[in-house]
Amino acid sequence: MMIPDIYTGIIAGTLTAVLLTLLGWLYKDSILPKLLALFYRGPNISGKWSSFHSRSEGAEQIGECQFQQLATKVTGKAISNKSRSGIPRTRHWNISGSFSHGKLIIHFEDEELPYYIVGVGIFTLSGDGKALIGKVMYEDRESLKIEAKDFAFRR
């Protein structure tokens, strides 16, 4: 029994679309980042960083963060042990963002309450590569206001 040409065309078109979608996804999420990493010549911020609620050198450490960088893509995990108001509280954060031209732009969210406790940050890498200084912006759950506060990572 022969399959009519119209059905052959529909099946071939569908399979081609699925194959191209899979290849595009693989290229975008797997192959392209690795190719970009081969040619990336900027600073690498991967590693362990201490975190502070202040830009000041002598500020009290409130947690730590582990960044992973592949070309300009940055992911990470952070732990904070104290709230902005000084209350001891441990939170675990997921971080994603990008690093380019000495600027780190991140999105962070609480692991236990994703989409509820979230924020963004923008940081500048110091000349010696040992500090990321900037601001974070988030909704303060106590006052229910959007806050923009100083923040720093140091290694």
C-alpha positions as CSV (number, residue, x, y, z in Angstrom):
1,M,0.0,0.0,0.0
2,M,1.4,3.4,-1.0
3,I,1.2,6.5,1.2
4,P,-0.3,9.4,-0.7
5,D,2.2,12.3,-1.4
6,I,0.2,14.7,0.8
7,Y,0.7,12.5,3.9
8,T,4.4,12.0,3.1
9,G,4.8,15.8,2.9
10,I,3.0,16.3,6.2
11,I,5.1,13.7,8.0
12,A,8.4,15.0,6.5
13,G,7.5,18.6,7.3
14,T,6.6,17.7,10.9
15,L,9.8,15.6,11.4
16,T,11.9,18.4,9.9
17,A,10.3,21.0,12.3
18,V,10.9,18.8,15.3
19,L,14.5,18.1,14.3
20,L,15.2,21.8,13.7
21,T,13.6,22.8,17.0
22,L,15.8,20.2,18.9
23,L,18.9,21.3,17.0
24,G,18.2,25.0,17.8
25,W,17.6,24.2,21.5
26,L,20.8,22.2,21.6
27,Y,22.8,24.9,19.9
28,K,21.4,27.7,22.0
29,D,21.7,26.0,25.4
30,S,24.7,23.7,25.0
31,I,26.9,24.3,22.0
32,L,26.8,28.1,21.7
33,P,27.8,28.8,25.4
34,K,30.7,26.5,25.1
35,L,31.9,28.1,21.8
36,L,31.5,31.5,23.4
37,A,33.5,30.4,26.4
38,L,36.4,29.4,24.1
39,F,36.7,32.9,22.8
40,Y,35.7,34.8,26.0
41,R,38.7,36.9,27.1
42,G,37.1,38.9,30.0
43,P,37.5,38.4,33.7
44,N,36.1,35.2,35.3
45,I,34.2,35.7,38.5
46,S,33.7,32.0,39.2
47,G,34.4,30.9,42.7
48,K,33.5,31.6,46.3
49,W,32.6,35.2,47.4
50,S,31.7,36.7,50.8
51,S,28.6,38.9,50.8
52,F,27.9,42.1,52.7
53,H,25.0,44.5,53.2
54,S,27.3,47.4,52.7
55,R,29.9,48.7,50.3
56,S,32.3,49.5,53.2
57,E,35.5,47.5,53.5
58,G,35.0,46.8,57.2
59,A,31.4,45.6,57.0
60,E,30.1,42.5,58.7
61,Q,29.9,39.4,56.4
62,I,26.3,38.2,56.1
63,G,26.8,35.2,53.9
64,E,28.6,33.7,51.0
65,C,28.0,33.0,47.3
66,Q,29.4,30.5,44.8
67,F,29.4,31.8,41.2
68,Q,29.8,29.7,38.1
69,Q,30.6,31.6,34.9
70,L,30.6,30.3,31.3
71,A,31.5,33.1,28.9
72,T,29.1,35.9,29.9
73,K,26.4,33.6,31.5
74,V,26.5,33.5,35.3
75,T,24.7,31.2,37.7
76,G,25.2,30.6,41.4
77,K,24.0,29.7,44.9
78,A,24.1,32.0,47.9
79,I,23.5,31.7,51.6
80,S,22.6,34.7,53.8
81,N,22.6,34.4,57.6
82,K,21.2,37.8,58.6
83,S,18.4,40.0,57.3
84,R,18.9,43.7,56.5
85,S,17.3,44.5,59.9
86,G,20.0,42.4,61.7
87,I,17.7,39.5,62.5
88,P,19.5,36.1,62.3
89,R,17.8,34.3,59.4
90,T,19.2,31.8,57.0
91,R,18.1,31.9,53.4
92,H,19.3,30.0,50.4
93,W,19.3,31.9,47.0
94,N,19.4,30.8,43.4
95,I,21.2,33.3,41.2
96,S,21.3,33.8,37.4
97,G,22.5,36.6,35.2
98,S,25.2,37.8,33.0
99,F,28.7,39.4,33.3
100,S,30.1,41.6,30.6
101,H,32.4,44.6,30.5
102,G,33.0,44.5,34.2
103,K,29.3,44.6,35.1
104,L,27.4,41.8,36.7
105,I,23.6,41.8,36.4
106,I,21.8,39.2,38.4
107,H,18.3,37.9,39.3
108,F,18.0,36.1,42.6
109,E,15.2,34.2,44.3
110,D,14.7,32.3,47.5
111,E,15.0,28.6,47.0
112,E,12.1,27.9,49.4
113,L,9.8,30.7,48.1
114,P,10.6,31.1,44.4
115,Y,8.7,33.8,42.6
116,Y,7.7,35.3,45.9
117,I,11.0,36.5,47.4
118,V,13.0,37.8,44.5
119,G,15.2,40.6,43.5
120,V,17.7,42.0,41.0
121,G,21.2,43.4,41.4
122,I,23.8,45.2,39.4
123,F,27.5,45.3,40.3
124,T,30.8,46.6,39.0
125,L,34.0,44.6,39.3
126,S,36.8,46.4,41.1
127,G,40.1,47.0,39.3
128,D,41.9,44.3,41.3
129,G,39.0,41.8,40.6
130,K,38.4,41.1,44.3
131,A,35.2,43.0,44.8
132,L,31.8,43.3,43.1
133,I,30.2,46.5,44.4
134,G,26.7,47.6,43.6
135,K,23.0,47.7,44.5
136,V,20.2,45.1,44.9
137,M,16.6,45.9,44.5
138,Y,13.8,43.9,46.0
139,E,10.4,44.1,47.8
140,D,10.9,44.4,51.6
141,R,8.4,42.0,53.0
142,E,8.1,43.9,56.3
143,S,7.3,47.3,54.8
144,L,5.9,46.1,51.5
145,K,8.0,48.7,49.7
146,I,10.5,48.3,46.8
147,E,14.0,48.9,48.2
148,A,17.3,49.6,46.5
149,K,20.2,48.9,48.9
150,D,24.0,48.8,48.8
151,F,25.5,45.3,48.5
152,A,28.9,43.9,47.9
153,F,30.6,40.6,47.2
154,R,34.3,40.2,48.1
155,R,36.9,37.4,47.7
